[in-house]
Amino acid sequence: MDGFCLIRRGIVATLPALCLLALGASAPGVERVIDAVKSPSAIAESQQLNAPTSFAVAQADRVIAARADLARTLASFRSLLARQGADSEAGWLAYLHLDEFEAALDGDTAARLRAIDDLRLRMRTDIVGLEEPEAVEFRAAAARYREQLKLAAPGGEQRVRDAANYVRAALKDVTIVDPDTADKLGIAIGILEQAEQDLDLVETARARWAYPNAVVHVNTEFVAQYIARDVSDYRMQQATILGTQTRGPASTKGRLELITVPNDHAAQFELRMGGSTLSAGNVGRNGPAVIYSSSRSQFQGSKSLFIHPLSGVSDRPASVRTNASIGIKRIDVEMRMLPNVLQPVVERAAWNKAGESQAAVTQEVERLTSQRIQQRFEAEIAEPLRTAQDYFRDYMVVRPTRFDEVPAVVSRSTADYFEVGLRQMSHSQVAADGGPPTFTESTKVGAALHQSLFNNASARAFFADPMMTDERIERYCQIVTMSVPQELRVFSNSKPWSLMIDLERPNTMKFDDGKADVTIHTLQWTLDGKQYTRAIDINFVYRVENSRLGMLFTRVGEVTVTAADGRPWTAEEASQLVPFVQTKCNAMFQEQGRFSSLILPRGEGFGPLGQITLGQVECDDGWLVIGYQ
């Protein structure tokens, strides 16, 4: 898997989700459980920690409250498992080690932290059941308890003071581009939130570093091509209008179109369908009279759709306006039902009645036409709307919450385009510190990705688990690049090797001065059965630019391999580990690669799309911006 593919995978994985949603710059609150009166248990726990200060007493109370919340959510989660049946429950208990986890909570602080970390890792997988509210709340409660335990440990109070000083200093800077600095800032803000200290300072910092770190820009005229199409319908219809049972063919022809409505608070779309319905052969019966008629209805319908920060993808009922005209061709009287002398009388009465009731009949025809068009509108949008709503719930709310992230969406629309953004971060992370660069006026589809998006969500976006085997890396290369470098091929006589990614911080990306600076953080390497448990950072830099064949990534210099702790290599590491890692990484992160095209759906269902080409590529000040024209 080469370096430019790592960036490409992030772009491809991010775009579909963003096209359905949007992002808000409001700072999230943190759930807090506080006891106003310090309990004896809190005082006892603070004394046990040998830190009987007022902070320690308050923090011990917070630990107890977090522990109670954890116990409550664990009980709810166990109830959820019990409802799934004995076999399923046993499988979950074995996989999550819930009994061992609960027992570890009665151990020392180190044992509790290890148990929580193991649980969080196991619950990060995309297994059906872990998206249920009980599972999400349980994992979030475990994360809160973990942070409260760490703050209650010796040195916790000093950590809070240092965090406050760091945030104050950061607020004096004009901007933060460096990912390491942003990392420290996010951790400091998280510490203050968990300790419930300097919350005004937290609010100020959150407001500044809580801008969307991913924005998608779509031209209305371009996306409307997916929707715009002719609509036709032919059916036999039957209705009772003012006591007359009428039956006949109805032919409907119309045009479905999409526009965007200016809205600064949500992306607002309006589906419009205009056309006409012709019924030329209606036959109605009312007693002995048979009425032959025709009708023509002009209609104009609309339906509003929204991508809203709070409600997700939502809609309003369709509204339809109609204007009908009715024509009576002739009226016959069935002779077998009446004496001949009465037929002219009945026929004149029928014509008079038809004339008197024509306005009411026209109104009823308009109502029925409006109802039918409205039902067609709702049927056309029902399945796409349900899919969008499910996507929003699963990928923008449930899954990020599982990783303690605080996702937010914001969107806006003008008459010419709409934008959907995502703010992706956890309680101990920050997002962008400002809006993205502007897109060119000719941009049809564009995306602006801030480096914090990759740095905050990379564990979920790129890696399912921390262990990367040689076979898995070979398979990734085959899938992503359609080829595998010789150094990464696995043969029957190959010596097995693997590496372990730091899931808490798998990679660090920095976009600046036309380059993408990437660092992969590894915790362990295994070479032919020999384990090296020293943390190693792998760094490479790509110059990012546009070319005739698409976005071009050119590696600047060599891939560097450094020890995360900064200490010199041992003799064995220098002779065995470092050359091996260097060889494999040079093969994974090749000297050049391209992201050549934006793949778009094709076919009648999507309308005529036309060609788009990459016209804008910027990589600077923390943002990677691409725009297709």
C-alpha positions as CSV (number, residue, x, y, z in Angstrom):
1,M,0.0,0.0,0.0
2,D,1.8,3.2,-1.2
3,G,1.6,6.6,0.5
4,F,-0.6,8.3,-2.1
5,C,-3.1,5.5,-1.8
6,L,-3.3,6.1,1.9
7,I,-4.4,9.7,1.2
8,R,-6.7,8.5,-1.7
9,R,-8.4,6.0,0.6
10,G,-9.2,8.7,3.0
11,I,-10.7,10.9,0.2
12,V,-12.8,8.0,-1.3
13,A,-14.0,6.9,2.2
14,T,-14.9,10.4,3.2
15,L,-16.8,11.7,0.2
16,P,-20.0,9.5,0.2
17,A,-20.8,10.2,3.8
18,L,-20.3,13.9,3.4
19,C,-22.6,14.2,0.3
20,L,-25.5,13.3,2.5
21,L,-24.8,15.5,5.5
22,A,-23.4,18.7,7.0
23,L,-21.6,20.2,9.8
24,G,-22.0,22.7,12.6
25,A,-19.5,25.0,14.3
26,S,-21.2,24.9,17.7
27,A,-19.1,23.5,20.5
28,P,-20.4,20.2,22.0
29,G,-21.2,19.9,25.7
30,V,-19.7,17.1,27.8
31,E,-21.9,14.9,29.9
32,R,-21.2,15.5,33.5
33,V,-22.4,13.9,36.7
34,I,-21.7,15.9,39.8
35,D,-22.6,15.5,43.4
36,A,-23.1,18.9,45.1
37,V,-22.3,17.5,48.5
38,K,-19.0,15.6,49.0
39,S,-19.9,12.1,50.2
40,P,-17.9,10.2,52.9
41,S,-16.9,7.7,50.2
42,A,-15.4,10.4,48.1
43,I,-13.3,11.7,51.1
44,A,-12.2,8.1,51.9
45,E,-11.2,7.5,48.3
46,S,-9.3,10.8,48.1
47,Q,-7.4,9.9,51.3
48,Q,-6.6,6.4,49.9
49,L,-5.0,8.2,47.0
50,N,-2.9,10.2,49.4
51,A,-4.1,13.5,48.1
52,P,-6.7,14.9,50.5
53,T,-7.0,18.3,48.8
54,S,-10.2,19.9,47.9
55,F,-9.6,19.0,44.3
56,A,-8.9,15.4,45.2
57,V,-12.2,15.2,47.3
58,A,-14.1,16.7,44.3
59,Q,-12.4,14.4,41.9
60,A,-13.1,11.3,44.0
61,D,-16.8,12.3,43.9
62,R,-16.6,12.4,40.1
63,V,-14.9,9.0,40.0
64,I,-17.7,7.6,42.1
65,A,-20.4,9.2,40.0
66,A,-18.7,7.9,36.8
67,R,-18.4,4.4,38.4
68,A,-22.1,4.5,39.2
69,D,-22.9,5.5,35.6
70,L,-20.7,2.7,34.3
71,A,-22.6,0.2,36.5
72,R,-25.9,1.5,35.3
73,T,-25.0,1.3,31.6
74,L,-23.4,-2.2,32.1
75,A,-26.6,-3.5,33.6
76,S,-28.5,-2.1,30.6
77,F,-26.1,-3.6,28.2
78,R,-26.4,-7.0,29.9
79,S,-30.2,-6.7,29.6
80,L,-29.8,-6.1,25.9
81,L,-27.6,-9.2,25.6
82,A,-30.1,-11.3,27.6
83,R,-32.9,-10.4,25.2
84,Q,-31.0,-11.9,22.3
85,G,-31.1,-15.5,23.6
86,A,-28.8,-17.7,25.6
87,D,-26.4,-18.6,22.8
88,S,-26.0,-15.1,21.6
89,E,-25.5,-13.8,25.1
90,A,-22.8,-16.4,25.8
91,G,-21.0,-15.4,22.7
92,W,-21.0,-11.8,23.6
93,L,-19.8,-12.4,27.1
94,A,-17.0,-14.6,25.8
95,Y,-16.0,-12.0,23.2
96,L,-16.1,-8.9,25.4
97,H,-14.9,-10.7,28.6
98,L,-17.6,-8.9,30.5
99,D,-17.3,-11.0,33.6
100,E,-13.5,-10.4,33.8
101,F,-14.1,-6.7,33.1
102,E,-16.5,-6.4,36.0
103,A,-14.2,-8.3,38.3
104,A,-11.3,-6.0,37.3
105,L,-13.2,-3.0,38.4
106,D,-12.7,-4.1,42.0
107,G,-8.9,-4.2,41.5
108,D,-6.3,-1.4,41.7
109,T,-6.3,1.6,39.4
110,A,-3.9,0.0,36.9
111,A,-6.1,-3.1,36.6
112,R,-9.1,-1.0,36.0
113,L,-7.4,1.0,33.3
114,R,-6.2,-2.1,31.5
115,A,-9.6,-3.7,31.6
116,I,-11.3,-0.5,30.2
117,D,-8.7,-0.2,27.4
118,D,-9.2,-3.9,26.4
119,L,-13.0,-3.4,26.4
120,R,-12.8,-0.3,24.3
121,L,-10.6,-2.0,21.7
122,R,-13.0,-5.0,21.5
123,M,-16.1,-2.7,21.1
124,R,-14.5,-0.7,18.2
125,T,-15.4,-3.4,15.7
126,D,-18.3,-3.1,13.3
127,I,-20.3,-6.0,14.7
128,V,-24.1,-6.0,14.5
129,G,-25.4,-5.2,18.0
130,L,-22.7,-2.8,19.0
131,E,-24.5,0.1,17.4
132,E,-27.5,-0.3,19.8
133,P,-27.9,2.6,22.2
134,E,-27.2,0.4,25.2
135,A,-23.8,-0.6,23.8
136,V,-22.9,2.9,22.8
137,E,-23.8,4.3,26.2
138,F,-21.9,1.6,28.0
139,R,-18.7,2.2,26.0
140,A,-19.0,6.0,26.5
141,A,-19.5,5.5,30.2
142,A,-16.4,3.3,30.3
143,A,-14.4,6.0,28.6
144,R,-15.6,8.6,31.0
145,Y,-14.7,6.4,34.0
146,R,-11.2,5.9,32.5
147,E,-10.6,9.6,32.3
148,Q,-11.8,10.3,35.8
149,L,-9.6,7.6,37.2
150,K,-6.6,9.1,35.5
151,L,-7.4,12.5,36.9
152,A,-7.8,11.0,40.4
153,A,-4.3,9.5,40.3
154,P,-1.3,11.3,41.8
155,G,-0.4,14.4,39.7
156,G,-4.0,14.8,38.4
157,E,-4.4,18.2,39.9
158,Q,-1.1,19.4,38.4
159,R,-2.3,18.0,35.0
160,V,-5.3,20.2,35.2
161,R,-3.3,23.3,36.0
162,D,-0.9,22.6,33.1
163,A,-3.8,22.0,30.8
164,A,-5.3,25.4,31.7
165,N,-2.0,27.1,31.1
166,Y,-1.6,25.4,27.7
167,V,-5.1,26.3,26.5
168,R,-4.5,30.0,27.5
169,A,-1.3,30.1,25.7
170,A,-2.8,28.5,22.6
171,L,-5.6,31.1,22.5
172,K,-3.0,33.8,22.0
173,D,-1.7,32.2,18.8
174,V,-3.2,33.3,15.5
175,T,-3.5,29.8,14.2
176,I,-2.5,26.2,14.9
177,V,-1.4,24.1,11.9
178,D,1.0,21.7,13.5
179,P,-0.8,18.4,14.3
180,D,1.3,17.7,17.4
181,T,0.3,21.1,18.9
182,A,-3.3,20.4,18.0
183,D,-3.0,17.0,19.7
184,K,-1.8,18.6,22.9
185,L,-4.5,21.3,22.8
186,G,-7.3,18.7,22.4
187,I,-6.0,16.7,25.3
188,A,-5.7,19.8,27.5
189,I,-9.3,20.8,26.7
190,G,-10.5,17.3,27.4
191,I,-8.7,17.3,30.8
192,L,-10.4,20.6,31.8
193,E,-13.8,19.3,30.7
194,Q,-13.5,16.0,32.6
195,A,-12.2,17.8,35.7
196,E,-14.9,20.5,35.3
197,Q,-12.4,23.3,35.7
198,D,-12.1,26.6,33.8
199,L,-15.2,25.8,31.7
200,D,-15.4,29.4,30.3
201,L,-11.9,28.8,28.9
202,V,-13.0,25.5,27.5
203,E,-16.0,27.1,25.8
204,T,-13.8,29.8,24.2
205,A,-11.3,27.2,22.9
206,R,-14.1,24.9,21.6
207,A,-15.7,27.7,19.7
208,R,-12.4,28.5,18.0
209,W,-11.2,25.0,17.1
210,A,-14.6,23.5,16.3
211,Y,-15.0,24.3,12.6
212,P,-15.8,21.6,10.1
213,N,-12.7,19.6,9.1
214,A,-14.4,18.3,5.9
215,V,-16.6,20.2,3.5
216,V,-18.1,19.0,0.2
217,H,-19.2,21.6,-2.4
218,V,-21.7,20.6,-5.1
219,N,-22.9,22.7,-8.0
220,T,-26.7,22.6,-8.2
221,E,-26.9,22.4,-11.9
222,F,-24.5,19.5,-11.9
223,V,-26.3,17.4,-9.2
224,A,-29.7,18.2,-10.7
225,Q,-28.7,16.1,-13.6
226,Y,-29.1,13.0,-11.4
227,I,-32.7,13.9,-10.7
228,A,-34.0,15.6,-13.8
229,R,-36.0,13.3,-16.0
230,D,-39.3,13.0,-17.9
231,V,-42.1,11.2,-16.0
232,S,-44.9,9.4,-17.7
233,D,-47.8,7.3,-16.4
234,Y,-50.7,5.6,-18.0
235,R,-53.4,3.9,-16.0
236,M,-57.1,3.2,-15.8
237,Q,-58.7,5.2,-13.0
238,Q,-62.0,4.9,-11.3
239,A,-63.7,7.4,-9.0
240,T,-67.1,8.5,-7.7
241,I,-67.6,12.1,-8.3
242,L,-70.8,13.7,-7.0
243,G,-72.6,10.4,-7.0
244,T,-71.5,9.5,-10.5
245,Q,-69.2,6.5,-10.9
246,T,-66.6,7.4,-13.5
247,R,-64.0,5.2,-15.2
248,G,-61.5,5.8,-17.9
249,P,-57.8,6.0,-19.0
250,A,-55.6,8.7,-17.6
251,S,-52.3,9.7,-19.2
252,T,-49.9,11.8,-17.2
253,K,-46.7,13.4,-18.5
254,G,-44.4,15.7,-16.5
255,R,-40.9,16.7,-15.8
256,L,-39.0,16.1,-12.5
257,E,-36.4,18.8,-11.6
258,L,-34.3,19.8,-8.6
259,I,-33.3,23.2,-7.4
260,T,-31.6,24.5,-4.2
261,V,-33.1,27.1,-2.0
262,P,-31.0,29.7,-0.3
263,N,-30.7,28.7,3.4
264,D,-27.8,29.6,5.7
265,H,-28.8,27.0,8.4
266,A,-29.4,23.9,6.3
267,A,-29.0,22.6,2.8
268,Q,-32.5,22.9,1.4
269,F,-33.6,21.3,-1.8
270,E,-36.9,21.5,-3.7
271,L,-38.1,18.7,-6.0
272,R,-40.5,20.1,-8.6
273,M,-42.7,18.2,-11.0
274,G,-44.9,19.9,-13.5
275,G,-47.0,18.5,-16.3
276,S,-50.5,17.5,-17.3
277,T,-53.0,14.7,-17.0
278,L,-55.3,13.9,-19.9
279,S,-58.4,11.7,-19.5
280,A,-60.1,11.6,-23.0
281,G,-62.4,8.6,-22.6
282,N,-64.2,8.8,-19.3
283,V,-67.5,7.0,-18.9
284,G,-69.7,7.8,-16.0
285,R,-73.0,6.2,-14.9
286,N,-75.7,7.9,-12.8
287,G,-78.9,5.9,-12.8
288,P,-80.1,5.5,-16.4
289,A,-77.7,8.3,-17.7
290,V,-74.4,7.5,-19.2
291,I,-72.1,10.5,-19.4
292,Y,-69.1,10.6,-21.8
293,S,-66.6,13.2,-20.8
294,S,-62.9,14.3,-21.0
295,S,-60.7,16.2,-18.6
296,R,-57.3,17.9,-18.7
297,S,-55.5,18.9,-15.5
298,Q,-52.4,21.0,-15.4
299,F,-50.4,20.4,-12.2
300,Q,-47.3,21.8,-10.5
301,G,-46.0,19.9,-7.5
302,S,-43.1,20.5,-5.1
303,K,-41.4,18.7,-2.2
304,S,-38.8,20.1,0.2
305,L,-35.8,18.1,1.4
306,F,-33.2,19.2,4.0
307,I,-29.8,18.1,5.3
308,H,-30.2,19.5,8.8
309,P,-27.5,19.6,11.6
310,L,-29.9,18.2,14.2
311,S,-32.6,16.1,12.3
312,G,-30.3,14.8,9.6
313,V,-31.9,14.1,6.2
314,S,-35.6,15.2,6.5
315,D,-38.5,16.2,4.2
316,R,-41.8,18.0,4.2
317,P,-45.0,16.6,2.6
318,A,-45.4,17.3,-1.1
319,S,-47.8,20.0,-2.2
320,V,-49.5,20.0,-5.5
321,R,-51.5,22.7,-7.3
322,T,-53.8,21.7,-10.2
323,N,-56.0,23.5,-12.7
324,A,-58.6,21.2,-14.4
325,S,-61.0,21.6,-17.2
326,I,-64.0,19.3,-17.9
327,G,-65.7,18.7,-21.2
328,I,-69.0,16.7,-21.6
329,K,-69.0,14.9,-25.0
330,R,-72.5,13.4,-24.8
331,I,-75.1,12.0,-22.5
332,D,-77.0,8.8,-23.3
333,V,-80.0,7.3,-21.6
334,E,-80.3,3.6,-21.6
335,M,-83.6,2.9,-23.3
336,R,-84.3,-0.5,-21.6
337,M,-84.6,1.3,-18.3
338,L,-87.1,4.0,-19.3
339,P,-90.2,4.4,-21.5
340,N,-89.4,6.2,-24.7
341,V,-91.4,9.2,-23.7
342,L,-89.2,9.8,-20.7
343,Q,-85.9,9.6,-22.4
344,P,-85.7,13.2,-23.7
345,V,-86.8,14.5,-20.3
346,V,-84.1,12.5,-18.5
347,E,-81.5,13.5,-21.0
348,R,-82.3,17.2,-20.7
349,A,-82.2,16.9,-16.9
350,A,-78.9,15.1,-17.1
351,W,-77.4,17.9,-19.2
352,N,-78.8,20.6,-16.9
353,K,-77.4,18.7,-13.9
354,A,-74.0,18.4,-15.5
355,G,-73.9,22.1,-16.3
356,E,-74.9,23.1,-12.7
357,S,-72.4,20.7,-11.1
358,Q,-69.5,21.3,-13.5
359,A,-67.7,23.6,-11.1
360,A,-68.0,21.1,-8.3
361,V,-66.9,18.3,-10.6
362,T,-63.9,20.3,-11.7
363,Q,-63.0,20.9,-8.1
364,E,-63.2,17.2,-7.3
365,V,-61.1,16.3,-10.3
366,E,-58.5,18.8,-9.2
367,R,-58.5,17.2,-5.7
368,L,-58.1,13.7,-7.1
369,T,-55.4,14.7,-9.5
370,S,-53.5,16.5,-6.7
371,Q,-53.8,13.4,-4.5
372,R,-52.5,11.1,-7.2
373,I,-49.5,13.3,-8.0
374,Q,-48.7,13.8,-4.4
375,Q,-48.7,10.0,-3.8
376,R,-46.4,9.6,-6.8
377,F,-44.1,12.2,-5.4
378,E,-43.9,10.5,-2.1
379,A,-43.3,7.1,-3.7
380,E,-40.5,8.5,-5.9
381,I,-38.6,9.8,-2.9
382,A,-39.4,7.2,-0.2
383,E,-36.6,4.7,-0.8
384,P,-33.8,7.3,-1.4
385,L,-34.9,9.2,1.6
386,R,-35.0,6.2,3.8
387,T,-31.5,5.2,2.6
388,A,-30.2,8.7,3.3
389,Q,-31.7,8.7,6.8
390,D,-30.2,5.3,7.7
391,Y,-26.8,6.4,6.3
392,F,-26.9,9.6,8.4
393,R,-27.9,7.7,11.6
394,D,-25.3,4.9,11.1
395,Y,-22.3,6.8,9.9
396,M,-22.8,10.3,11.3
397,V,-24.2,9.5,14.8
398,V,-23.9,5.8,15.9
399,R,-20.4,4.8,14.6
400,P,-18.6,8.0,15.6
401,T,-20.1,7.9,19.0
402,R,-18.7,4.4,19.5
403,F,-15.3,6.0,19.2
404,D,-16.1,8.7,21.8
405,E,-16.2,11.2,19.0
406,V,-18.6,14.2,18.9
407,P,-19.7,14.4,15.3
408,A,-21.5,17.4,14.1
409,V,-22.9,18.4,10.7
410,V,-23.7,21.7,9.1
411,S,-24.9,22.6,5.7
412,R,-26.0,25.5,3.7
413,S,-27.3,26.2,0.2
414,T,-27.6,29.0,-2.3
415,A,-29.4,29.1,-5.6
416,D,-26.2,27.9,-7.3
417,Y,-24.7,25.3,-5.0
418,F,-24.9,23.6,-1.7
419,E,-22.2,22.6,0.9
420,V,-22.2,19.9,3.4
421,G,-19.6,19.7,6.2
422,L,-18.5,17.4,8.9
423,R,-16.8,18.2,12.2
424,Q,-15.1,15.0,13.3
425,M,-13.4,14.9,16.7
426,S,-13.5,13.3,20.2
427,H,-13.7,15.1,23.5
428,S,-9.9,15.2,23.6
429,Q,-9.4,16.5,20.1
430,V,-9.9,19.7,18.2
431,A,-11.1,20.2,14.6
432,A,-10.2,23.0,12.2
433,D,-9.6,26.5,13.5
434,G,-11.3,28.2,10.5
435,G,-13.2,27.7,7.3
436,P,-11.6,26.1,4.2
437,P,-10.3,27.9,1.2
438,T,-12.9,28.9,-1.3
439,F,-13.8,26.8,-4.3
440,T,-13.6,28.3,-7.8
441,E,-16.8,29.4,-9.4
442,S,-16.5,26.7,-12.1
443,T,-16.3,23.9,-9.6
444,K,-19.0,21.3,-10.1
445,V,-17.9,18.9,-7.3
446,G,-15.2,19.8,-4.7
447,A,-14.0,18.6,-1.4
448,A,-11.9,20.4,1.3
449,L,-10.3,18.1,3.8
450,H,-8.5,19.4,6.9
451,Q,-5.6,17.5,8.3
452,S,-7.4,17.1,11.6
453,L,-10.0,14.9,9.8
454,F,-7.3,12.3,9.2
455,N,-5.6,12.8,12.5
456,N,-8.8,12.5,14.5
457,A,-10.6,9.7,12.7
458,S,-7.8,7.7,11.2
459,A,-8.1,4.7,13.5
460,R,-11.7,4.2,12.2
461,A,-11.1,5.3,8.6
462,F,-8.0,3.2,7.8
463,F,-7.6,0.3,10.2
464,A,-10.0,-2.3,11.5
465,D,-7.5,-3.7,14.0
466,P,-4.0,-2.8,15.0
467,M,-2.2,-5.9,13.5
468,M,-1.1,-5.6,9.9
469,T,0.3,-8.9,8.6
470,D,2.4,-9.4,5.5
471,E,-0.5,-11.1,3.7
472,R,-2.9,-8.3,4.7
473,I,-0.5,-5.6,3.4
474,E,-0.1,-7.6,0.1
475,R,-3.9,-7.8,-0.2
476,Y,-4.3,-4.1,0.4
477,C,-1.8,-3.3,-2.3
478,Q,-3.6,-5.5,-4.8
479,I,-7.0,-4.0,-4.1
480,V,-5.8,-0.3,-4.0
481,T,-3.1,-0.2,-6.7
482,M,-3.9,-3.4,-8.7
483,S,-0.2,-4.4,-8.3
484,V,2.1,-5.5,-5.5
485,P,5.8,-4.4,-5.4
486,Q,8.2,-7.3,-5.3
487,E,9.4,-6.5,-1.8
488,L,5.8,-6.9,-0.5
489,R,4.9,-10.2,-2.2
490,V,4.3,-13.2,0.0
491,F,5.6,-16.6,-1.3
492,S,5.4,-20.0,0.3
493,N,9.0,-19.7,1.4
494,S,8.8,-16.1,2.6
495,K,9.7,-15.3,6.2
496,P,6.5,-14.0,7.9
497,W,6.5,-10.5,9.3
498,S,3.9,-8.1,10.7
499,L,3.6,-4.7,12.4
500,M,1.2,-3.3,15.0
501,I,-0.3,0.1,14.4
502,D,-0.9,2.5,17.3
503,L,-4.7,2.6,17.1
504,E,-4.9,5.6,19.4
505,R,-2.8,7.6,16.9
506,P,-2.2,5.5,13.7
507,N,-1.0,8.4,11.6
508,T,-0.3,12.1,11.6
509,M,-0.9,14.2,8.5
510,K,0.2,17.7,7.8
511,F,-0.9,19.7,4.7
512,D,1.2,22.7,4.1
513,D,3.3,24.4,1.4
514,G,2.0,22.1,-1.4
515,K,3.0,18.9,0.5
516,A,1.4,16.2,2.5
517,D,3.7,15.2,5.4
518,V,2.6,11.8,6.8
519,T,3.8,9.9,9.9
520,I,2.7,6.3,10.6
521,H,3.0,5.4,14.3
522,T,3.8,1.7,14.9
523,L,4.1,0.0,18.3
524,Q,5.6,-3.4,17.4
525,W,7.3,-5.2,14.5
526,T,7.7,-9.0,14.2
527,L,10.3,-10.4,11.9
528,D,10.4,-14.2,11.4
529,G,9.1,-14.8,15.0
530,K,11.4,-12.2,16.6
531,Q,9.4,-9.3,18.2
532,Y,10.6,-5.8,18.5
533,T,8.3,-3.9,20.9
534,R,9.9,-0.5,20.4
535,A,7.6,2.2,19.0
536,I,8.8,3.3,15.6
537,D,7.6,6.3,13.5
538,I,7.7,6.1,9.7
539,N,7.7,9.4,8.0
540,F,7.3,10.4,4.3
541,V,6.4,13.5,2.4
542,Y,4.6,13.8,-0.9
543,R,4.3,16.9,-3.1
544,V,0.7,17.2,-4.2
545,E,-0.1,18.9,-7.5
546,N,-2.5,18.8,-10.4
547,S,-1.4,17.3,-13.7
548,R,-3.0,16.4,-17.1
549,L,-3.6,12.9,-15.8
550,G,-5.1,13.9,-12.4
551,M,-3.8,14.6,-9.0
552,L,-0.1,13.7,-8.8
553,F,1.8,12.6,-5.6
554,T,5.6,12.8,-5.8
555,R,7.6,11.6,-2.9
556,V,10.1,14.2,-1.6
557,G,13.2,12.4,-0.3
558,E,13.4,9.0,1.3
559,V,11.1,7.3,3.8
560,T,12.6,7.9,7.3
561,V,12.4,5.4,10.2
562,T,13.0,6.8,13.7
563,A,12.5,5.6,17.2
564,A,9.6,7.3,18.9
565,D,11.5,7.7,22.1
566,G,14.4,9.4,20.4
567,R,17.0,7.1,21.9
568,P,19.8,5.6,19.7
569,W,19.2,2.2,18.1
570,T,20.7,-0.8,19.6
571,A,23.2,-2.8,17.6
572,E,20.6,-5.5,16.8
573,E,18.0,-2.9,15.8
574,A,20.4,-1.0,13.6
575,S,21.5,-4.2,11.8
576,Q,18.3,-6.1,11.6
577,L,15.1,-4.1,12.3
578,V,15.9,-0.7,10.7
579,P,17.0,-1.9,7.3
580,F,14.1,-4.3,7.1
581,V,11.5,-1.6,8.0
582,Q,13.2,0.8,5.5
583,T,12.9,-1.7,2.7
584,K,9.3,-2.5,3.3
585,C,8.3,1.1,3.7
586,N,10.0,2.2,0.6
587,A,8.0,-0.4,-1.3
588,M,4.7,0.6,0.4
589,F,5.2,4.3,-0.1
590,Q,6.4,4.5,-3.7
591,E,8.0,7.5,-5.3
592,Q,5.0,8.5,-7.4
593,G,1.3,7.9,-7.7
594,R,-1.9,9.4,-9.1
595,F,-5.4,10.0,-8.1
596,S,-6.7,10.2,-11.6
597,S,-10.5,10.5,-11.5
598,L,-13.6,11.0,-9.6
599,I,-15.8,7.9,-10.2
600,L,-19.4,8.8,-10.8
601,P,-22.5,6.6,-11.3
602,R,-23.7,6.1,-14.8
603,G,-27.0,5.0,-16.4
604,E,-30.5,6.2,-17.1
605,G,-31.3,6.5,-13.5
606,F,-28.7,9.2,-12.9
607,G,-29.3,11.4,-16.0
608,P,-26.7,12.8,-18.4
609,L,-23.6,13.6,-16.4
610,G,-21.1,14.8,-18.9
611,Q,-17.4,15.0,-18.3
612,I,-15.7,16.7,-15.4
613,T,-12.0,17.2,-15.0
614,L,-9.8,18.0,-12.0
615,G,-9.2,21.8,-12.1
616,Q,-8.2,22.8,-8.5
617,V,-5.7,21.2,-6.2
618,E,-4.4,23.0,-3.2
619,C,-2.5,21.6,-0.2
620,D,-1.7,24.4,2.2
621,D,-2.4,25.8,5.7
622,G,-3.8,22.5,6.9
623,W,-6.2,22.0,4.0
624,L,-6.3,19.7,1.0
625,V,-8.7,21.1,-1.6
626,I,-9.7,19.4,-4.8
627,G,-12.2,20.7,-7.3
628,Y,-13.7,19.1,-10.4
629,Q,-14.9,21.4,-13.2
